[in-house]
Amino acid sequence: MTDGPMRVVVNDEEQYSIWWSDRELPPGWSATGFEGPRQECLDHIATVWTDLRPLSVRNRTP
């Protein structure tokens, strides 16, 4: 993996990942608006993705 500009992406299950800023997003993923170096993106994800369960599982859990 390179140290090029990355962006934080999220899917419909509210699972986060990073993706290269200069590449088209894969189907099912949306940009969150946060971009930067790889480690900054990973640090951002660590602060915003506090419940790692997929949305569908969270919605089923009482």
PQR file of N, CA, C, O and H, with PARSE charges and radii, in Angstrom:
ATOM      1  N   MET A   1       0.856  -1.188   0.000 -0.4000 1.5000
ATOM      2  CA  MET A   1       0.000   0.000   0.000 -0.0000 2.0000
ATOM      3  C   MET A   1       0.892   1.238   0.000  0.5500 1.7000
ATOM      4  O   MET A   1       1.941   1.254   0.645 -0.5500 1.4000
ATOM      5  N   THR A   2       0.485   2.249  -0.706 -0.4000 1.5000
ATOM      6  CA  THR A   2       1.282   3.471  -0.815 -0.0000 2.0000
ATOM      7  C   THR A   2       0.887   4.480   0.252  0.5500 1.7000
ATOM      8  O   THR A   2      -0.098   4.301   0.968 -0.5500 1.4000
ATOM      9  H   THR A   2      -0.367   2.236  -1.230  0.4000 1.0000
ATOM     10  N   ASP A   3       1.663   5.528   0.342 -0.4000 1.5000
ATOM     11  CA  ASP A   3       1.355   6.608   1.276 -0.0000 2.0000
ATOM     12  C   ASP A   3       0.674   7.767   0.565  0.5500 1.7000
ATOM     13  O   ASP A   3       0.694   8.893   1.063 -0.5500 1.4000
ATOM     14  H   ASP A   3       2.464   5.674  -0.239  0.4000 1.0000
ATOM     15  N   GLY A   4       0.072   7.513  -0.590 -0.4000 1.5000
ATOM     16  CA  GLY A   4      -0.626   8.559  -1.324 -0.0000 2.0000
ATOM     17  C   GLY A   4      -1.863   9.025  -0.584  0.5500 1.7000
ATOM     18  O   GLY A   4      -2.224   8.454   0.445 -0.5500 1.4000
ATOM     19  H   GLY A   4       0.055   6.599  -0.995  0.4000 1.0000
ATOM     20  N   PRO A   5      -2.518  10.057  -1.098 -0.5600 1.5000
ATOM     21  CA  PRO A   5      -3.717  10.579  -0.429  0.2800 2.0000
ATOM     22  C   PRO A   5      -4.825   9.526  -0.399  0.5500 1.7000
ATOM     23  O   PRO A   5      -5.102   8.856  -1.394 -0.5500 1.4000
ATOM     24  N   MET A   6      -5.440   9.406   0.759 -0.4000 1.5000
ATOM     25  CA  MET A   6      -6.503   8.433   0.976 -0.0000 2.0000
ATOM     26  C   MET A   6      -7.763   9.176   1.405  0.5500 1.7000
ATOM     27  O   MET A   6      -7.725  10.359   1.742 -0.5500 1.4000
ATOM     28  H   MET A   6      -5.215   9.950   1.567  0.4000 1.0000
ATOM     29  N   ARG A   7      -8.873   8.456   1.385 -0.4000 1.5000
ATOM     30  CA  ARG A   7     -10.111   9.010   1.924 -0.0000 2.0000
ATOM     31  C   ARG A   7     -10.824   7.944   2.731  0.5500 1.7000
ATOM     32  O   ARG A   7     -10.658   6.748   2.492 -0.5500 1.4000
ATOM     33  H   ARG A   7      -8.903   7.494   1.112  0.4000 1.0000
ATOM     34  N   VAL A   8     -11.613   8.389   3.682 -0.4000 1.5000
ATOM     35  CA  VAL A   8     -12.403   7.481   4.507 -0.0000 2.0000
ATOM     36  C   VAL A   8     -13.715   7.229   3.779  0.5500 1.7000
ATOM     37  O   VAL A   8     -14.369   8.157   3.303 -0.5500 1.4000
ATOM     38  H   VAL A   8     -11.748   9.360   3.876  0.4000 1.0000
ATOM     39  N   VAL A   9     -14.083   5.960   3.702 -0.4000 1.5000
ATOM     40  CA  VAL A   9     -15.317   5.571   3.028 -0.0000 2.0000
ATOM     41  C   VAL A   9     -16.163   4.734   3.978  0.5500 1.7000
ATOM     42  O   VAL A   9     -15.660   4.166   4.948 -0.5500 1.4000
ATOM     43  H   VAL A   9     -13.552   5.206   4.088  0.4000 1.0000
ATOM     44  N   VAL A  10     -17.455   4.668   3.680 -0.4000 1.5000
ATOM     45  CA  VAL A  10     -18.396   3.922   4.515 -0.0000 2.0000
ATOM     46  C   VAL A  10     -19.389   3.222   3.601  0.5500 1.7000
ATOM     47  O   VAL A  10     -19.731   3.730   2.533 -0.5500 1.4000
ATOM     48  H   VAL A  10     -17.864   5.129   2.893  0.4000 1.0000
ATOM     49  N   ASN A  11     -19.852   2.044   4.031 -0.4000 1.5000
ATOM     50  CA  ASN A  11     -20.842   1.333   3.230 -0.0000 2.0000
ATOM     51  C   ASN A  11     -22.222   1.419   3.886  0.5500 1.7000
ATOM     52  O   ASN A  11     -22.379   2.077   4.914 -0.5500 1.4000
ATOM     53  H   ASN A  11     -19.574   1.631   4.898  0.4000 1.0000
ATOM     54  N   ASP A  12     -23.212   0.764   3.300 -0.4000 1.5000
ATOM     55  CA  ASP A  12     -24.586   0.835   3.815 -0.0000 2.0000
ATOM     56  C   ASP A  12     -24.738   0.205   5.192  0.5500 1.7000
ATOM     57  O   ASP A  12     -25.711   0.480   5.894 -0.5500 1.4000
ATOM     58  H   ASP A  12     -23.085   0.229   2.465  0.4000 1.0000
ATOM     59  N   GLU A  13     -23.797  -0.628   5.581 -0.4000 1.5000
ATOM     60  CA  GLU A  13     -23.822  -1.247   6.907 -0.0000 2.0000
ATOM     61  C   GLU A  13     -23.061  -0.407   7.929  0.5500 1.7000
ATOM     62  O   GLU A  13     -22.844  -0.841   9.060 -0.5500 1.4000
ATOM     63  H   GLU A  13     -23.007  -0.851   5.011  0.4000 1.0000
ATOM     64  N   GLU A  14     -22.655   0.804   7.521 -0.4000 1.5000
ATOM     65  CA  GLU A  14     -21.898   1.735   8.355 -0.0000 2.0000
ATOM     66  C   GLU A  14     -20.573   1.136   8.821  0.5500 1.7000
ATOM     67  O   GLU A  14     -20.144   1.342   9.957 -0.5500 1.4000
ATOM     68  H   GLU A  14     -22.831   1.156   6.602  0.4000 1.0000
ATOM     69  N   GLN A  15     -19.935   0.390   7.919 -0.4000 1.5000
ATOM     70  CA  GLN A  15     -18.592  -0.123   8.138 -0.0000 2.0000
ATOM     71  C   GLN A  15     -17.625   0.800   7.403  0.5500 1.7000
ATOM     72  O   GLN A  15     -17.880   1.201   6.267 -0.5500 1.4000
ATOM     73  H   GLN A  15     -20.284   0.223   6.997  0.4000 1.0000
ATOM     74  N   TYR A  16     -16.530   1.131   8.051 -0.4000 1.5000
ATOM     75  CA  TYR A  16     -15.588   2.102   7.510 -0.0000 2.0000
ATOM     76  C   TYR A  16     -14.364   1.422   6.919  0.5500 1.7000
ATOM     77  O   TYR A  16     -14.003   0.309   7.303 -0.5500 1.4000
ATOM     78  H   TYR A  16     -16.323   0.806   8.974  0.4000 1.0000
ATOM     79  N   SER A  17     -13.739   2.107   5.984 -0.4000 1.5000
ATOM     80  CA  SER A  17     -12.495   1.662   5.381 -0.0000 2.0000
ATOM     81  C   SER A  17     -11.803   2.888   4.791  0.5500 1.7000
ATOM     82  O   SER A  17     -12.313   4.005   4.876 -0.5500 1.4000
ATOM     83  H   SER A  17     -14.033   3.011   5.671  0.4000 1.0000
ATOM     84  N   ILE A  18     -10.637   2.663   4.193 -0.4000 1.5000
ATOM     85  CA  ILE A  18      -9.953   3.737   3.473 -0.0000 2.0000
ATOM     86  C   ILE A  18      -9.817   3.323   2.019  0.5500 1.7000
ATOM     87  O   ILE A  18      -9.791   2.140   1.682 -0.5500 1.4000
ATOM     88  H   ILE A  18     -10.223   1.755   4.124  0.4000 1.0000
ATOM     89  N   TRP A  19      -9.731   4.346   1.164 -0.4000 1.5000
ATOM     90  CA  TRP A  19      -9.623   4.122  -0.277 -0.0000 2.0000
ATOM     91  C   TRP A  19      -8.789   5.242  -0.853  0.5500 1.7000
ATOM     92  O   TRP A  19      -8.774   6.351  -0.320 -0.5500 1.4000
ATOM     93  H   TRP A  19      -9.752   5.308   1.438  0.4000 1.0000
ATOM     94  N   TRP A  20      -8.093   4.958  -1.941 -0.4000 1.5000
ATOM     95  CA  TRP A  20      -7.254   5.969  -2.585 -0.0000 2.0000
ATOM     96  C   TRP A  20      -8.120   7.125  -3.099  0.5500 1.7000
ATOM     97  O   TRP A  20      -9.176   6.903  -3.691 -0.5500 1.4000
ATOM     98  H   TRP A  20      -8.105   4.057  -2.374  0.4000 1.0000
ATOM     99  N   SER A  21      -7.671   8.335  -2.871 -0.4000 1.5000
ATOM    100  CA  SER A  21      -8.433   9.524  -3.268 -0.0000 2.0000
ATOM    101  C   SER A  21      -8.567   9.666  -4.776  0.5500 1.7000
ATOM    102  O   SER A  21      -9.535  10.253  -5.260 -0.5500 1.4000
ATOM    103  H   SER A  21      -6.813   8.515  -2.391  0.4000 1.0000
ATOM    104  N   ASP A  22      -7.606   9.135  -5.521 -0.4000 1.5000
ATOM    105  CA  ASP A  22      -7.634   9.321  -6.968 -0.0000 2.0000
ATOM    106  C   ASP A  22      -8.306   8.165  -7.711  0.5500 1.7000
ATOM    107  O   ASP A  22      -8.248   8.108  -8.939 -0.5500 1.4000
ATOM    108  H   ASP A  22      -6.820   8.658  -5.128  0.4000 1.0000
ATOM    109  N   ARG A  23      -8.933   7.260  -6.995 -0.4000 1.5000
ATOM    110  CA  ARG A  23      -9.604   6.123  -7.638 -0.0000 2.0000
ATOM    111  C   ARG A  23     -11.101   6.168  -7.411  0.5500 1.7000
ATOM    112  O   ARG A  23     -11.579   6.666  -6.391 -0.5500 1.4000
ATOM    113  H   ARG A  23      -8.980   7.306  -5.997  0.4000 1.0000
ATOM    114  N   GLU A  24     -11.832   5.638  -8.380 -0.4000 1.5000
ATOM    115  CA  GLU A  24     -13.279   5.550  -8.260 -0.0000 2.0000
ATOM    116  C   GLU A  24     -13.629   4.606  -7.115  0.5500 1.7000
ATOM    117  O   GLU A  24     -12.984   3.576  -6.920 -0.5500 1.4000
ATOM    118  H   GLU A  24     -11.444   5.233  -9.208  0.4000 1.0000
ATOM    119  N   LEU A  25     -14.654   4.973  -6.368 -0.4000 1.5000
ATOM    120  CA  LEU A  25     -15.063   4.132  -5.248 -0.0000 2.0000
ATOM    121  C   LEU A  25     -15.679   2.830  -5.739  0.5500 1.7000
ATOM    122  O   LEU A  25     -16.342   2.803  -6.776 -0.5500 1.4000
ATOM    123  H   LEU A  25     -15.178   5.810  -6.526  0.4000 1.0000
ATOM    124  N   PRO A  26     -15.462   1.761  -5.002 -0.5600 1.5000
ATOM    125  CA  PRO A  26     -16.102   0.499  -5.380  0.2800 2.0000
ATOM    126  C   PRO A  26     -17.607   0.585  -5.122  0.5500 1.7000
ATOM    127  O   PRO A  26     -18.050   1.381  -4.295 -0.5500 1.4000
ATOM    128  N   PRO A  27     -18.388  -0.225  -5.821 -0.5600 1.5000
ATOM    129  CA  PRO A  27     -19.843  -0.209  -5.602  0.2800 2.0000
ATOM    130  C   PRO A  27     -20.191  -0.460  -4.136  0.5500 1.7000
ATOM    131  O   PRO A  27     -19.599  -1.312  -3.474 -0.5500 1.4000
ATOM    132  N   GLY A  28     -21.158   0.296  -3.657 -0.4000 1.5000
ATOM    133  CA  GLY A  28     -21.626   0.121  -2.290 -0.0000 2.0000
ATOM    134  C   GLY A  28     -20.911   0.960  -1.253  0.5500 1.7000
ATOM    135  O   GLY A  28     -21.248   0.891  -0.071 -0.5500 1.4000
ATOM    136  H   GLY A  28     -21.639   0.988  -4.195  0.4000 1.0000
ATOM    137  N   TRP A  29     -19.940   1.745  -1.659 -0.4000 1.5000
ATOM    138  CA  TRP A  29     -19.182   2.579  -0.726 -0.0000 2.0000
ATOM    139  C   TRP A  29     -19.370   4.048  -1.062  0.5500 1.7000
ATOM    140  O   TRP A  29     -19.508   4.413  -2.230 -0.5500 1.4000
ATOM    141  H   TRP A  29     -19.666   1.801  -2.619  0.4000 1.0000
ATOM    142  N   SER A  30     -19.374   4.897  -0.029 -0.4000 1.5000
ATOM    143  CA  SER A  30     -19.519   6.350  -0.188 -0.0000 2.0000
ATOM    144  C   SER A  30     -18.411   7.048   0.575  0.5500 1.7000
ATOM    145  O   SER A  30     -17.970   6.576   1.623 -0.5500 1.4000
ATOM    146  H   SER A  30     -19.261   4.601   0.920  0.4000 1.0000
ATOM    147  N   ALA A  31     -17.966   8.173   0.044 -0.4000 1.5000
ATOM    148  CA  ALA A  31     -16.957   8.974   0.738 -0.0000 2.0000
ATOM    149  C   ALA A  31     -17.598   9.708   1.907  0.5500 1.7000
ATOM    150  O   ALA A  31     -18.732  10.175   1.808 -0.5500 1.4000
ATOM    151  H   ALA A  31     -18.324   8.557  -0.807  0.4000 1.0000
ATOM    152  N   THR A  32     -16.868   9.807   3.012 -0.4000 1.5000
ATOM    153  CA  THR A  32     -17.375  10.514   4.186 -0.0000 2.0000
ATOM    154  C   THR A  32     -16.997  11.990   4.170  0.5500 1.7000
ATOM    155  O   THR A  32     -17.567  12.792   4.910 -0.5500 1.4000
ATOM    156  H   THR A  32     -15.946   9.427   3.093  0.4000 1.0000
ATOM    157  N   GLY A  33     -16.029  12.345   3.319 -0.4000 1.5000
ATOM    158  CA  GLY A  33     -15.547  13.717   3.280 -0.0000 2.0000
ATOM    159  C   GLY A  33     -14.215  13.898   3.980  0.5500 1.7000
ATOM    160  O   GLY A  33     -13.611  14.965   3.876 -0.5500 1.4000
ATOM    161  H   GLY A  33     -15.566  11.693   2.718  0.4000 1.0000
ATOM    162  N   PHE A  34     -13.739  12.881   4.691 -0.4000 1.5000
ATOM    163  CA  PHE A  34     -12.440  12.970   5.356 -0.0000 2.0000
ATOM    164  C   PHE A  34     -11.376  12.407   4.439  0.5500 1.7000
ATOM    165  O   PHE A  34     -11.498  11.281   3.957 -0.5500 1.4000
ATOM    166  H   PHE A  34     -14.230  12.014   4.775  0.4000 1.0000
ATOM    167  N   GLU A  35     -10.329  13.186   4.192 -0.4000 1.5000
ATOM    168  CA  GLU A  35      -9.208  12.762   3.353 -0.0000 2.0000
ATOM    169  C   GLU A  35      -7.905  13.158   4.008  0.5500 1.7000
ATOM    170  O   GLU A  35      -7.849  14.113   4.783 -0.5500 1.4000
ATOM    171  H   GLU A  35     -10.229  14.101   4.583  0.4000 1.0000
ATOM    172  N   GLY A  36      -6.856  12.416   3.693 -0.4000 1.5000
ATOM    173  CA  GLY A  36      -5.539  12.737   4.223 -0.0000 2.0000
ATOM    174  C   GLY A  36      -4.605  11.565   4.068  0.5500 1.7000
ATOM    175  O   GLY A  36      -4.901  10.619   3.339 -0.5500 1.4000
ATOM    176  H   GLY A  36      -6.901  11.640   3.064  0.4000 1.0000
ATOM    177  N   PRO A  37      -3.468  11.621   4.755 -0.5600 1.5000
ATOM    178  CA  PRO A  37      -2.536  10.493   4.731  0.2800 2.0000
ATOM    179  C   PRO A  37      -3.191   9.250   5.351  0.5500 1.7000
ATOM    180  O   PRO A  37      -4.135   9.352   6.134 -0.5500 1.4000
ATOM    181  N   ARG A  38      -2.674   8.096   4.987 -0.4000 1.5000
ATOM    182  CA  ARG A  38      -3.258   6.821   5.418 -0.0000 2.0000
ATOM    183  C   ARG A  38      -3.469   6.764   6.932  0.5500 1.7000
ATOM    184  O   ARG A  38      -4.561   6.429   7.390 -0.5500 1.4000
ATOM    185  H   ARG A  38      -1.907   8.013   4.351  0.4000 1.0000
ATOM    186  N   GLN A  39      -2.437   7.087   7.710 -0.4000 1.5000
ATOM    187  CA  GLN A  39      -2.552   6.964   9.158 -0.0000 2.0000
ATOM    188  C   GLN A  39      -3.578   7.929   9.736  0.5500 1.7000
ATOM    189  O   GLN A  39      -4.285   7.579  10.681 -0.5500 1.4000
ATOM    190  H   GLN A  39      -1.550   7.359   7.338  0.4000 1.0000
ATOM    191  N   GLU A  40      -3.672   9.139   9.188 -0.4000 1.5000
ATOM    192  CA  GLU A  40      -4.690  10.086   9.665 -0.0000 2.0000
ATOM    193  C   GLU A  40      -6.088   9.547   9.398  0.5500 1.7000
ATOM    194  O   GLU A  40      -6.988   9.701  10.224 -0.5500 1.4000
ATOM    195  H   GLU A  40      -3.098   9.424   8.421  0.4000 1.0000
ATOM    196  N   CYS A  41      -6.267   8.917   8.249 -0.4000 1.5000
ATOM    197  CA  CYS A  41      -7.569   8.323   7.934 -0.0000 2.0000
ATOM    198  C   CYS A  41      -7.889   7.187   8.906  0.5500 1.7000
ATOM    199  O   CYS A  41      -9.014   7.083   9.393 -0.5500 1.4000
ATOM    200  H   CYS A  41      -5.537   8.792   7.578  0.4000 1.0000
ATOM    201  N   LEU A  42      -6.906   6.345   9.184 -0.4000 1.5000
ATOM    202  CA  LEU A  42      -7.127   5.249  10.135 -0.0000 2.0000
ATOM    203  C   LEU A  42      -7.408   5.778  11.541  0.5500 1.7000
ATOM    204  O   LEU A  42      -8.246   5.227  12.255 -0.5500 1.4000
ATOM    205  H   LEU A  42      -5.992   6.430   8.787  0.4000 1.0000
ATOM    206  N   ASP A  43      -6.720   6.832  11.937 -0.4000 1.5000
ATOM    207  CA  ASP A  43      -6.975   7.451  13.241 -0.0000 2.0000
ATOM    208  C   ASP A  43      -8.387   8.024  13.302  0.5500 1.7000
ATOM    209  O   ASP A  43      -9.065   7.904  14.323 -0.5500 1.4000
ATOM    210  H   ASP A  43      -6.039   7.279  11.357  0.4000 1.0000
ATOM    211  N   HIS A  44      -8.830   8.645  12.212 -0.4000 1.5000
ATOM    212  CA  HIS A  44     -10.188   9.190  12.156 -0.0000 2.0000
ATOM    213  C   HIS A  44     -11.216   8.076  12.302  0.5500 1.7000
ATOM    214  O   HIS A  44     -12.185   8.214  13.048 -0.5500 1.4000
ATOM    215  H   HIS A  44      -8.280   8.742  11.383  0.4000 1.0000
ATOM    216  N   ILE A  45     -11.008   6.980  11.595 -0.4000 1.5000
ATOM    217  CA  ILE A  45     -11.930   5.847  11.694 -0.0000 2.0000
ATOM    218  C   ILE A  45     -11.993   5.341  13.134  0.5500 1.7000
ATOM    219  O   ILE A  45     -13.072   5.015  13.629 -0.5500 1.4000
ATOM    220  H   ILE A  45     -10.221   6.868  10.989  0.4000 1.0000
ATOM    221  N   ALA A  46     -10.858   5.275  13.802 -0.4000 1.5000
ATOM    222  CA  ALA A  46     -10.821   4.790  15.184 -0.0000 2.0000
ATOM    223  C   ALA A  46     -11.656   5.662  16.116  0.5500 1.7000
ATOM    224  O   ALA A  46     -12.159   5.178  17.130 -0.5500 1.4000
ATOM    225  H   ALA A  46      -9.981   5.540  13.401  0.4000 1.0000
ATOM    226  N   THR A  47     -11.806   6.939  15.781 -0.4000 1.5000
ATOM    227  CA  THR A  47     -12.596   7.821  16.647 -0.0000 2.0000
ATOM    228  C   THR A  47     -14.083   7.804  16.310  0.5500 1.7000
ATOM    229  O   THR A  47     -14.912   8.020  17.194 -0.5500 1.4000
ATOM    230  H   THR A  47     -11.397   7.332  14.958  0.4000 1.0000
ATOM    231  N   VAL A  48     -14.438   7.553  15.054 -0.4000 1.5000
ATOM    232  CA  VAL A  48     -15.856   7.625  14.671 -0.0000 2.0000
ATOM    233  C   VAL A  48     -16.552   6.272  14.623  0.5500 1.7000
ATOM    234  O   VAL A  48     -17.776   6.209  14.740 -0.5500 1.4000
ATOM    235  H   VAL A  48     -13.765   7.378  14.335  0.4000 1.0000
ATOM    236  N   TRP A  49     -15.804   5.196  14.455 -0.4000 1.5000
ATOM    237  CA  TRP A  49     -16.410   3.863  14.332 -0.0000 2.0000
ATOM    238  C   TRP A  49     -16.273   3.152  15.669  0.5500 1.7000
ATOM    239  O   TRP A  49     -15.385   2.320  15.856 -0.5500 1.4000
ATOM    240  H   TRP A  49     -14.810   5.247  14.360  0.4000 1.0000
ATOM    241  N   THR A  50     -17.162   3.490  16.592 -0.4000 1.5000
ATOM    242  CA  THR A  50     -17.051   2.981  17.961 -0.0000 2.0000
ATOM    243  C   THR A  50     -17.798   1.672  18.169  0.5500 1.7000
ATOM    244  O   THR A  50     -17.488   0.936  19.106 -0.5500 1.4000
ATOM    245  H   THR A  50     -17.883   4.166  16.440  0.4000 1.0000
ATOM    246  N   ASP A  51     -18.760   1.367  17.334 -0.4000 1.5000
ATOM    247  CA  ASP A  51     -19.497   0.103  17.415 -0.0000 2.0000
ATOM    248  C   ASP A  51     -19.245  -0.647  16.115  0.5500 1.7000
ATOM    249  O   ASP A  51     -19.798  -0.290  15.075 -0.5500 1.4000
ATOM    250  H   ASP A  51     -19.012   1.965  16.573  0.4000 1.0000
ATOM    251  N   LEU A  52     -18.421  -1.673  16.167 -0.4000 1.5000
ATOM    252  CA  LEU A  52     -17.975  -2.349  14.962 -0.0000 2.0000
ATOM    253  C   LEU A  52     -19.012  -3.304  14.375  0.5500 1.7000
ATOM    254  O   LEU A  52     -18.785  -3.873  13.307 -0.5500 1.4000
ATOM    255  H   LEU A  52     -17.972  -1.962  17.012  0.4000 1.0000
ATOM    256  N   ARG A  53     -20.136  -3.488  15.048 -0.4000 1.5000
ATOM    257  CA  ARG A  53     -21.165  -4.362  14.497 -0.0000 2.0000
ATOM    258  C   ARG A  53     -21.812  -3.702  13.278  0.5500 1.7000
ATOM    259  O   ARG A  53     -22.045  -2.494  13.284 -0.5500 1.4000
ATOM    260  H   ARG A  53     -20.320  -3.026  15.916  0.4000 1.0000
ATOM    261  N   PRO A  54     -22.102  -4.479  12.235 -0.5600 1.5000
ATOM    262  CA  PRO A  54     -22.807  -3.920  11.075  0.2800 2.0000
ATOM    263  C   PRO A  54     -24.163  -3.338  11.501  0.5500 1.7000
ATOM    264  O   PRO A  54     -24.750  -3.780  12.488 -0.5500 1.4000
ATOM    265  N   LEU A  55     -24.644  -2.365  10.764 -0.4000 1.5000
ATOM    266  CA  LEU A  55     -25.906  -1.700  11.076 -0.0000 2.0000
ATOM    267  C   LEU A  55     -27.053  -2.697  11.204  0.5500 1.7000
ATOM    268  O   LEU A  55     -27.877  -2.573  12.110 -0.5500 1.4000
ATOM    269  H   LEU A  55     -24.167  -2.005   9.962  0.4000 1.0000
ATOM    270  N   SER A  56     -27.120  -3.682  10.313 -0.4000 1.5000
ATOM    271  CA  SER A  56     -28.206  -4.651  10.375 -0.0000 2.0000
ATOM    272  C   SER A  56     -28.199  -5.446  11.668  0.5500 1.7000
ATOM    273  O   SER A  56     -29.261  -5.802  12.180 -0.5500 1.4000
ATOM    274  H   SER A  56     -26.451  -3.782   9.576  0.4000 1.0000
ATOM    275  N   VAL A  57     -27.036  -5.727  12.198 -0.4000 1.5000
ATOM    276  CA  VAL A  57     -26.940  -6.436  13.478 -0.0000 2.0000
ATOM    277  C   VAL A  57     -27.315  -5.502  14.619  0.5500 1.7000
ATOM    278  O   VAL A  57     -28.032  -5.910  15.533 -0.5500 1.4000
ATOM    279  H   VAL A  57     -26.173  -5.438  11.783  0.4000 1.0000
ATOM    280  N   ARG A  58     -26.847  -4.264  14.586 -0.4000 1.5000
ATOM    281  CA  ARG A  58     -27.204  -3.303  15.636 -0.0000 2.0000
ATOM    282  C   ARG A  58     -28.695  -3.086  15.692  0.5500 1.7000
ATOM    283  O   ARG A  58     -29.258  -2.943  16.777 -0.5500 1.4000
ATOM    284  H   ARG A  58     -26.264  -3.933  13.844  0.4000 1.0000
ATOM    285  N   ASN A  59     -29.347  -3.057  14.542 -0.4000 1.5000
ATOM    286  CA  ASN A  59     -30.806  -2.837  14.518 -0.0000 2.0000
ATOM    287  C   ASN A  59     -31.582  -4.022  15.074  0.5500 1.7000
ATOM    288  O   ASN A  59     -32.712  -3.850  15.529 -0.5500 1.4000
ATOM    289  H   ASN A  59     -28.889  -3.173  13.660  0.4000 1.0000
ATOM    290  N   ARG A  60     -31.008  -5.216  15.049 -0.4000 1.5000
ATOM    291  CA  ARG A  60     -31.686  -6.406  15.583 -0.0000 2.0000
ATOM    292  C   ARG A  60     -31.468  -6.577  17.071  0.5500 1.7000
ATOM    293  O   ARG A  60     -32.267  -7.231  17.742 -0.5500 1.4000
ATOM    294  H   ARG A  60     -30.089  -5.356  14.679  0.4000 1.0000
ATOM    295  N   THR A  61     -30.403  -6.002  17.597 -0.4000 1.5000
ATOM    296  CA  THR A  61     -30.044  -6.184  18.998 -0.0000 2.0000
ATOM    297  C   THR A  61     -30.916  -5.303  19.878  0.5500 1.7000
ATOM    298  O   THR A  61     -31.012  -4.095  19.660 -0.5500 1.4000
ATOM    299  H   THR A  61     -29.755  -5.471  17.052  0.4000 1.0000
ATOM    300  N   PRO A  62     -31.565  -5.927  20.898 -0.5600 1.5000
ATOM    301  CA  PRO A  62     -32.399  -5.114  21.801  0.2800 2.0000
ATOM    302  C   PRO A  62     -31.606  -4.173  22.674  0.5500 1.7000
ATOM    303  O   PRO A  62     -32.185  -3.438  23.474 -0.5500 1.4000
TER
END
